[in-house]
Amino acid sequence: MKIISGIQQIGIGNPNTPEAWRWYCKAFGMDVPIFDEAAEAALMLPYTGGEPRSRHAVLAINLQGGGGFEIWQYTSRTSEPANFEIKAGDLGIFAAKIKSRNVEAAFGYFKAGDFNLLSELEKDPQGKPHFFVQDPYKNIFQVVEGEGWFSEGNHVTGGPFGAIIGVSDIDKSKKFYADILGYDQTIYDEKQEFNDFKSIPGGEYSFRRVLLGHSKPRVGAFSKLLGPSQIELIQVFERKPRKIFENRFWGDIGFIHLCFDVYGMASIKKECEAAGHPFTVDSANSFDMGEAAGHFTYIEDPDGVLIEFVETHKIPIIKKLGWYLNLEKRDHTKTLPNFIIKALGLGRVKD
């Protein structure tokens, strides 16, 4: 049985995890840690130059809903930025979509604060408001109208609602994201120059933009927290796109992967192999992140973008009391009770 519960997190490589986390707390309310660990990344050898690398990673969420951020930093080497300006349409994860109940109010918050807004309030091809903001490491975030909220909160945004991904062949990529990840719903599919892209790097060119959703509601332990999500595929014309991570390692500065919370890894493995996208990394059985444990694997989309699957086995609920949740023996089609997920908020950090 295969279950995809939603986008668990988007991985963000940065040069200083504590500093980056403070910024993400202020900007997006990502203030509830699931784990905070310094260790060695020993299983990602195909993407780290064939050598294990030391790192410091934090997985943080916003309890209003949406995915999390895996805030990731090399400690055994210097995290490298791209040596060229990353432009819309370059191959890879160009921007993270962040959901908001009120995009206009969120825009006011970012405009009044010390943030690098890249755009004014714009409208996407379906007429919905959004805007772009950049973090201190030149990673771009698009704040959009979100759906599927878990709880109320004081921050103007929730967590990740999806991503904008540059591709070389939209039809080929559309099939990948529909067949393997369930994004079978086309919300819009348009080709032209887009006014709402004009303020972002490379946004002056002509694009084909396809926004994908999923027709079936997500199920599983964390599905109520993670909520629905969308993937926007963009293909640029009039110039040749570059790979965002060309000549760099996974974990360097930028959006390093898109991770999905899943159950049924054996079924997923067979399906991915049959589709021509075999696992390139497989932790086998259970990895241990100190405070959390599970089984993780990676595949590549048609352009080499890294998609991670995580089957969660254990997470800390209240570490001080030794309350850890074992997920292996429960009904994997059911969501966790609200009180258990809300209890994660007891570990909320305050700047």
Secondary structure, 3 states (H helix, E strand, C coil): CCEEEEEEEEEEECCCHHHHHHHHHHHHCCCEEEEEEEEEECCCHHHCCCCCEEEEEEEEECCCCCCEEEEEEECCCCCCCCCCCCCCCCEEEEEEEEEECCHHHHHHHHHHCCCEECCCCEECCCCCEEEEEECCCCCEEEEEECCCCCCCCCCCCCCEEEEEEECCCHHHHHHHHHHCCCCCEEEEEEEEECHHHCCCCCCCCEEEEEEEECCCCCCCCCHHHHCCCEEEEEEECCCCCCECCCCCCCCCCEEEEEEEEEECHHHHHHHHHHCCCCCCEECCCCEECCCCEEEEEEEECCCCCEEEEEEEEEEEEEHHHCEEEECCCCCCCCCCCHHHHHHHHHHCCCC
